Amino acid sequence: MKHYQLNNGVEIPVLGFGTWKAQDGEEAYQAVLAALEAGYRHIDTAAIYKNEESVGRAIKDSGIHRQEIFVTTKLWNSQHSYEDAKQAFEESLAKLGLDYLDLYLIHWPNPKSLREGEQWKVRNATVWRALEDLYQEGKIRAIGVSNFLPHHLEALLETAQVLPAVNQVRLAPGVYQEEVVDYCRDKGILLEAWGPFGQGELFENAQVQAIAEKHGKTIAQVALAWSLAEGFLPLPKSVTASRIASNLDCFDISLSSEERTILKQVDVQSGAPRVDAMDF
């Protein structure tokens, strides 16, 4: 699999395997194991997914050398202090059964309890300092954020010593957060795409179906090819072994500029949610 180079020089596989909603236990374990067997080398989880132990067990049982697998997890909203963030990191690391992380992200920029005034801004600066220290200590190869809009990033950069390597946001055909995309591209921050298939609307769309049929591919494969063509890093999720493997068959799709525009602008009923509206 090809790699992107992050702004600190670390290489990251251009496509990852997402584990959101994969239930802890056999479901998450078997899904990650199937992904690694299929050829994925980038696994994305989070503390709030509550499946880190199963993800870590699958990584260990896969028999694949640790250095060949890029592992991401995320800091949840309940951690507000420097000490909280450090402790949460150690807990995630222990659950995963690893001695370092490849990427650690602040999961959300504005916990619900900190939205008055600029409390969220202070919190982000504080926990980012913890991530920076862990990064400097060599416990994390790269650090980044998730669901940050430009104003959240601008606030973070007022005190940050390390530029975020990644911003993981919702991106899919028909869900194109242009302001965020432009800002991150300008800053050299890689965009990871969670929910790269949207919320199911693509699979009912005649335009998308026509493009898939033209290329002899599935709609899911075309959606991933579009994400890659845009320079995003998609994180498809499935717990079905056949679909997990099928999603990798997207690298030989060459979309025309017209097809990319159609996919970018395709009409879907549910647009990208604003982070400020999230009830967390």
C-alpha angles and dihedrals in degrees: 000000000000123000139220118220114232121220090263093053097257114137120229127187110256093233128040139189116246123211103188110141092008101137118239111254127034096351096058093035095052093042093054092043090051091048093052091046090051092054107268113142099178121073123186124197139145139212091247091055086068092212102099093114093055091044091051093047091053091049090052095045093047090077090222115137111260093234090060093060123074110210127194131184133165143231113240130225096258092072109087106154137061090249092047091054094048092049093046090052092052091048092052091046091052093048091050090048092229134130095214140014127229094210134009121188138192097238100210132011100214120037110201093243092057103049098104113097112332100319091123089055093054091045094051093049090049099049091041088059088056090051090048091053092048088049092050089048089057095244092117125037094205137004131208149144140257131217093004118153121206094267090053090051093046090054092048093050091057089079106011118118093189122052112231110257095205142024112196110203139154109279130158139134104302091016105084116155095201098181092052093043094051093046095049093045090052091051096044094247114147115234116224115197118221116189091024091173094052116226098309098287093111092063090062097044117110095206093053091044090053092052091048092050092049091056095039090239139117122263089246091055091049091049090054092046089053091051091050092047088055091053093250125135108232122208107201117190130204137144094205113096095213093052092044089057094040093056090064091062092084105090097089095056113110109193120200119234088252092053091048090052092049090051093046092052100034111138114249123171098227113054126199110295118240112245090224089062095054113117099225 
